[in-house]
Amino acid sequence: MEKPDATSEVLERDLRLIVASCLERFPNLRAIILYGGYGRGEGSWYQDSDGAWHAYNDYDVLIVSEKRAPKTELGALEKRLAKKIGIRWVDLGLKTSADLRAWNQSILSYDTKYASKVLYGDASVLDEIPEVKADRLPWVEARVLYQVRLYTLLGSLGPNGMAVTLHDEEARFFRNQMAKAILAAVDVLLLAHGRYHASYRERVRRVLELYPDRQNLQELCPWALSEKLRPQAPEMKPHEVARLYHSARDLFLREMYPALSKEFGRRIEGPLDVVRASRWLPTALLKRIYWVAKFRGLRMEREQAVFFAQAFLVSAFRRDGIHEPDLRHAILHLRFADPGISASLDWNQARIEASRLRMEL
């Protein structure tokens, strides 16, 4: 699926603005790198009612500079750029040359080294990232994917959840988030085979080749790829929303739990196992003690509680109804993060609180 020329024009315009703004703030920077979907030539695009093309997901930009900047300053620049461009997010990161040379083995370092574009500056900067082998990517990447994509299954709906028909942007956003959850399952399946690839298209092709008899993969993966690249916004009735949600959620959890089992080195079958492994395995316990001592507070504990709440909430929403024990566990963790939260939330209310806290903490 090739990008129409119109999207290339929009992309070039947006990137010129990003480069100019970054140079204004960091005049002596070494390089500006575009990574993520747009960096690999697989960004998400949609057409509005007037036929104009717009970038849909965030632009991922890495600044290489020897002069560091506070996160608050980068955040302010992100917001200014997003407003100027008219996009939901611009994600700015900053690394020094030493940071690049010390970058650990990860999906992010793999994608940046092998599937990104230097927009400005030293074109050889990517050579300094250490070699990353697809068959050596660590299982901690499964935990990262799980934690990040839990939000797509909870923050993808408005306050009324699945009780209303979705139109226009609400439908587009929901479908795009479900596609991300499905593609996260694709990623962990490829991690298991040592066959991860930077391209969405190639990842889906490899999974379909590896699992020709898995009907759910054969149906959901091509749909997710198409939806990721060209988000659509058809009207969706509540039963259609619920059906797609269940399909994405079930695939996500089915593939994540075995992957998390390999990461933690113990059997993971549900969110309670995730909590126990994350809190009480020796390495996890030492890490918790370190963070509490370093920052002299419970901020990290509260952030972890929100993660656990999300895990229980995703598990709680089942085809035969809400699993009340998981919902109760989720509320307990939410109340640890914010004691002002009610103890009698329903699933939809708890989902909204979890999404709020994830953004605030």
C-alpha positions as CSV (number, residue, x, y, z in Angstrom):
1,M,0.0,0.0,0.0
2,E,1.9,3.1,-1.2
3,K,1.3,6.5,0.3
4,P,-0.5,9.0,-2.0
5,D,1.7,11.9,-3.1
6,A,-0.5,14.2,-1.0
7,T,0.7,12.5,2.2
8,S,4.3,13.0,1.3
9,E,3.7,16.7,0.8
10,V,2.0,16.9,4.3
11,L,4.8,14.9,5.8
12,E,7.5,17.2,4.4
13,R,5.7,20.3,5.6
14,D,5.3,18.9,9.1
15,L,8.9,17.8,9.3
16,R,10.2,21.1,8.2
17,L,8.4,22.7,11.0
18,I,9.7,20.2,13.5
19,V,13.3,20.6,12.4
20,A,13.0,24.4,12.5
21,S,11.6,24.4,16.0
22,C,14.2,21.9,17.3
23,L,17.0,24.0,15.8
24,E,15.6,27.1,17.4
25,R,15.8,25.5,20.8
26,F,19.0,23.4,20.2
27,P,21.1,25.4,17.7
28,N,24.2,23.2,18.2
29,L,22.5,19.8,18.1
30,R,24.2,17.0,16.3
31,A,21.2,15.4,14.6
32,I,17.4,15.1,14.4
33,I,16.1,11.6,13.8
34,L,12.5,10.6,12.8
35,Y,11.8,7.1,14.1
36,G,8.6,5.1,14.6
37,G,6.0,4.5,11.9
38,Y,6.7,7.7,10.0
39,G,10.5,7.1,10.2
40,R,10.1,3.7,8.5
41,G,7.7,4.9,5.9
42,E,4.6,3.3,7.5
43,G,2.9,6.2,9.2
44,S,-0.8,6.4,9.8
45,W,-2.8,8.7,7.5
46,Y,-6.5,9.6,7.1
47,Q,-8.5,11.9,4.8
48,D,-11.0,14.4,6.2
49,S,-14.4,15.2,4.7
50,D,-12.7,17.8,2.4
51,G,-10.3,15.2,1.0
52,A,-7.2,16.6,2.8
53,W,-4.7,14.1,4.2
54,H,-3.6,14.3,7.9
55,A,-1.0,12.4,9.9
56,Y,-2.9,10.4,12.5
57,N,-0.5,9.1,15.1
58,D,2.3,11.0,16.8
59,Y,5.6,12.0,15.2
60,D,8.4,10.3,17.1
61,V,11.5,12.5,17.0
62,L,14.9,12.0,18.7
63,I,17.3,14.9,19.2
64,V,20.9,14.1,19.5
65,S,22.6,16.9,21.4
66,E,25.4,17.1,24.0
67,K,23.3,19.7,25.9
68,R,20.5,18.1,27.9
69,A,17.2,19.7,28.6
70,P,14.6,19.2,31.4
71,K,11.7,17.0,30.6
72,T,9.4,19.8,31.3
73,E,11.0,21.9,28.6
74,L,10.8,19.1,26.0
75,G,7.2,18.6,27.0
76,A,6.4,22.3,26.4
77,L,8.0,22.0,23.0
78,E,6.0,18.9,22.2
79,K,2.8,20.7,23.0
80,R,3.7,23.7,20.8
81,L,4.6,21.5,17.9
82,A,1.5,19.4,18.2
83,K,-0.6,22.6,18.2
84,K,1.2,24.1,15.2
85,I,0.9,20.9,13.2
86,G,-2.6,20.1,14.2
87,I,-1.8,16.6,15.4
88,R,-2.6,14.8,18.7
89,W,1.0,14.3,19.8
90,V,4.6,14.9,19.0
91,D,7.0,12.7,21.0
92,L,10.4,14.3,21.6
93,G,13.3,12.5,23.1
94,L,16.9,13.6,23.6
95,K,20.1,11.5,23.8
96,T,23.7,12.5,23.8
97,S,26.3,10.7,21.7
98,A,27.3,8.7,24.7
99,D,23.7,7.7,25.3
100,L,23.6,6.3,21.8
101,R,26.7,4.3,22.2
102,A,25.4,2.8,25.5
103,W,21.9,2.1,24.3
104,N,20.7,-1.3,25.4
105,Q,19.2,-4.0,23.3
106,S,15.6,-3.3,22.8
107,I,12.8,-3.0,20.1
108,L,13.2,0.8,20.3
109,S,17.0,0.7,19.7
110,Y,16.5,-1.9,16.9
111,D,13.8,0.2,15.1
112,T,15.8,3.4,15.5
113,K,19.0,1.9,14.2
114,Y,17.6,0.0,11.2
115,A,14.3,1.9,10.4
116,S,14.5,5.6,11.0
117,K,15.5,8.7,9.0
118,V,18.0,11.4,9.9
119,L,16.1,14.6,9.2
120,Y,19.0,17.0,9.9
121,G,22.7,16.8,10.8
122,D,25.2,14.0,10.9
123,A,23.8,11.2,8.8
124,S,26.3,8.7,10.4
125,V,24.8,9.1,13.8
126,L,22.8,5.9,13.6
127,D,26.0,3.9,13.2
128,E,26.8,4.7,16.8
129,I,23.9,2.7,18.1
130,P,25.2,-0.8,19.0
131,E,24.3,-3.6,16.7
132,V,20.9,-5.2,17.7
133,K,20.0,-8.7,16.6
134,A,16.4,-9.7,16.3
135,D,17.0,-13.1,17.8
136,R,18.7,-11.5,20.8
137,L,16.0,-9.1,21.8
138,P,15.3,-9.6,25.6
139,W,12.0,-10.8,27.0
140,V,11.6,-7.6,29.0
141,E,10.2,-6.2,25.7
142,A,7.1,-8.3,26.2
143,R,6.5,-6.6,29.6
144,V,7.0,-3.2,27.9
145,L,4.5,-4.1,25.2
146,Y,2.0,-5.4,27.7
147,Q,2.2,-2.4,30.0
148,V,2.0,0.2,27.1
149,R,-0.9,-1.5,25.3
150,L,-3.1,-2.1,28.3
151,Y,-3.9,1.5,27.9
152,T,-5.1,1.0,24.3
153,L,-7.7,-1.4,25.7
154,L,-8.9,1.0,28.3
155,G,-8.4,4.5,27.0
156,S,-9.8,3.8,23.5
157,L,-13.4,4.6,24.4
158,G,-15.3,7.7,25.7
159,P,-17.1,8.1,29.0
160,N,-20.1,6.0,27.8
161,G,-17.9,3.1,26.8
162,M,-19.6,0.5,24.7
163,A,-23.1,1.8,25.4
164,V,-23.3,4.2,22.4
165,T,-22.8,4.1,18.7
166,L,-19.4,5.4,17.6
167,H,-19.1,8.0,14.8
168,D,-16.3,9.8,13.0
169,E,-13.2,10.4,15.2
170,E,-14.5,8.2,18.1
171,A,-14.8,5.2,15.8
172,R,-11.4,6.0,14.1
173,F,-9.6,6.2,17.4
174,F,-11.2,3.1,18.8
175,R,-10.4,1.0,15.8
176,N,-6.8,2.3,15.6
177,Q,-6.2,1.4,19.3
178,M,-7.6,-2.1,18.8
179,A,-5.2,-2.4,15.8
180,K,-2.3,-1.5,18.1
181,A,-3.3,-4.2,20.6
182,I,-3.5,-6.8,17.9
183,L,-0.1,-5.8,16.5
184,A,1.4,-6.0,20.0
185,A,0.4,-9.7,20.0
186,V,2.2,-10.0,16.6
187,D,5.3,-8.5,18.2
188,V,5.5,-11.0,21.1
189,L,4.9,-13.9,18.7
190,L,7.8,-12.8,16.6
191,L,10.0,-12.3,19.7
192,A,9.4,-15.9,20.6
193,H,10.7,-17.0,17.2
194,G,13.6,-14.5,17.1
195,R,12.0,-13.0,14.0
196,Y,11.1,-9.5,14.9
197,H,11.3,-6.9,12.1
198,A,11.0,-3.2,12.0
199,S,8.4,-3.1,9.3
200,Y,4.7,-3.6,10.2
201,R,4.0,-5.1,6.9
202,E,6.9,-7.6,7.3
203,R,5.9,-8.5,10.8
204,V,2.4,-9.3,9.8
205,R,3.6,-11.3,6.8
206,R,5.9,-13.4,9.0
207,V,3.2,-14.1,11.6
208,L,0.7,-15.3,8.9
209,E,3.5,-17.5,7.5
210,L,4.3,-18.9,11.0
211,Y,0.7,-19.6,11.9
212,P,-1.3,-20.6,8.8
213,D,-3.9,-22.5,10.8
214,R,-4.6,-19.8,13.4
215,Q,-7.9,-18.3,12.0
216,N,-8.0,-15.4,14.5
217,L,-4.5,-14.3,13.4
218,Q,-5.3,-14.8,9.7
219,E,-8.3,-12.5,10.0
220,L,-7.2,-10.0,12.6
221,C,-3.6,-9.3,11.6
222,P,-4.3,-8.0,8.0
223,W,-7.2,-5.9,9.3
224,A,-5.0,-4.4,12.0
225,L,-2.2,-3.6,9.5
226,S,-4.7,-1.9,7.2
227,E,-6.3,0.0,10.1
228,K,-2.9,1.1,11.5
229,L,-1.8,2.6,8.2
230,R,-5.2,4.0,7.0
231,P,-7.4,4.5,10.1
232,Q,-11.1,4.3,9.1
233,A,-14.2,5.8,10.8
234,P,-17.3,3.8,9.9
235,E,-20.3,4.0,12.2
236,M,-20.0,1.3,14.8
237,K,-23.0,0.0,16.7
238,P,-22.5,-1.0,20.4
239,H,-22.5,-4.8,19.5
240,E,-19.9,-4.1,16.8
241,V,-17.7,-2.2,19.3
242,A,-18.0,-5.0,21.8
243,R,-17.2,-7.7,19.2
244,L,-14.1,-6.0,18.0
245,Y,-13.0,-5.2,21.6
246,H,-13.3,-8.8,22.7
247,S,-11.4,-10.1,19.6
248,A,-8.5,-7.7,20.2
249,R,-8.5,-8.3,24.0
250,D,-8.6,-12.1,23.8
251,L,-5.8,-12.2,21.3
252,F,-3.7,-9.7,23.3
253,L,-4.0,-11.6,26.5
254,R,-3.6,-15.1,25.0
255,E,-0.2,-14.1,23.6
256,M,1.0,-11.8,26.4
257,Y,0.7,-14.2,29.3
258,P,3.1,-16.9,27.8
259,A,5.5,-14.1,26.9
260,L,5.4,-12.6,30.4
261,S,6.0,-16.1,31.8
262,K,9.3,-16.1,29.9
263,E,10.2,-12.6,31.1
264,F,9.5,-13.4,34.8
265,G,10.7,-16.9,34.7
266,R,7.5,-18.2,36.3
267,R,4.0,-19.1,35.0
268,I,1.8,-16.1,34.4
269,E,-1.9,-16.9,33.8
270,G,-3.5,-13.6,34.9
271,P,-3.1,-10.2,36.5
272,L,-2.6,-11.6,40.0
273,D,0.4,-13.5,38.8
274,V,1.7,-10.3,37.2
275,V,1.3,-8.4,40.5
276,R,3.2,-11.1,42.5
277,A,6.0,-11.3,40.0
278,S,6.3,-7.5,39.7
279,R,6.3,-6.9,43.4
280,W,7.9,-9.9,45.2
281,L,10.4,-11.5,42.9
282,P,13.9,-10.7,44.5
283,T,15.0,-8.4,41.7
284,A,11.7,-6.6,41.6
285,L,11.6,-6.1,45.4
286,L,15.2,-4.7,45.4
287,K,14.2,-2.3,42.6
288,R,11.2,-1.1,44.5
289,I,13.2,-0.5,47.7
290,Y,15.8,1.4,45.6
291,W,13.2,3.7,44.1
292,V,11.5,4.4,47.4
293,A,14.8,5.2,49.0
294,K,16.0,7.4,46.1
295,F,13.0,9.5,45.8
296,R,11.8,9.4,49.4
297,G,8.2,8.8,48.5
298,L,5.7,6.4,46.9
299,R,5.4,7.9,43.5
300,M,6.8,4.8,41.8
301,E,4.6,2.6,43.9
302,R,1.5,4.6,42.9
303,E,2.5,4.4,39.2
304,Q,2.9,0.6,39.5
305,A,-0.5,0.4,41.2
306,V,-2.1,2.1,38.2
307,F,-0.4,-0.5,36.0
308,F,-1.8,-3.3,38.1
309,A,-5.3,-1.7,38.0
310,Q,-5.2,-1.6,34.2
311,A,-4.1,-5.3,34.1
312,F,-7.1,-6.3,36.3
313,L,-9.5,-4.2,34.4
314,V,-8.5,-5.7,31.0
315,S,-8.9,-9.1,32.5
316,A,-12.2,-8.3,34.1
317,F,-14.1,-7.5,30.8
318,R,-15.1,-10.9,29.6
319,R,-17.5,-12.2,27.0
320,D,-19.9,-13.5,29.7
321,G,-19.8,-10.2,31.7
322,I,-17.6,-8.4,34.2
323,H,-15.5,-10.6,36.4
324,E,-16.2,-9.0,39.8
325,P,-13.1,-10.3,41.6
326,D,-10.8,-8.7,39.0
327,L,-12.8,-5.5,39.2
328,R,-12.4,-5.4,43.0
329,H,-8.7,-5.9,42.7
330,A,-8.5,-3.1,40.2
331,I,-10.4,-0.7,42.4
332,L,-8.1,-1.5,45.4
333,H,-5.0,-0.6,43.3
334,L,-6.7,2.6,42.0
335,R,-7.5,3.6,45.6
336,F,-3.9,3.1,46.6
337,A,-2.9,5.5,43.8
338,D,-5.6,7.9,44.7
339,P,-7.5,7.4,48.0
340,G,-10.2,9.8,46.9
341,I,-11.5,7.3,44.3
342,S,-14.8,5.6,45.3
343,A,-14.8,2.0,46.3
344,S,-18.0,1.3,44.4
345,L,-17.1,2.0,40.8
346,D,-18.4,0.0,37.9
347,W,-16.0,-1.3,35.2
348,N,-16.5,1.7,32.9
349,Q,-16.0,4.2,35.8
350,A,-12.9,2.3,36.9
351,R,-11.5,2.3,33.3
352,I,-11.9,6.1,33.2
353,E,-10.1,6.6,36.5
354,A,-7.3,4.3,35.4
355,S,-6.9,6.3,32.2
356,R,-6.9,9.6,34.1
357,L,-4.3,8.4,36.6
358,R,-2.0,7.0,33.9
359,M,-1.9,10.5,32.3
360,E,-1.4,12.4,35.7
361,L,1.2,10.3,37.4
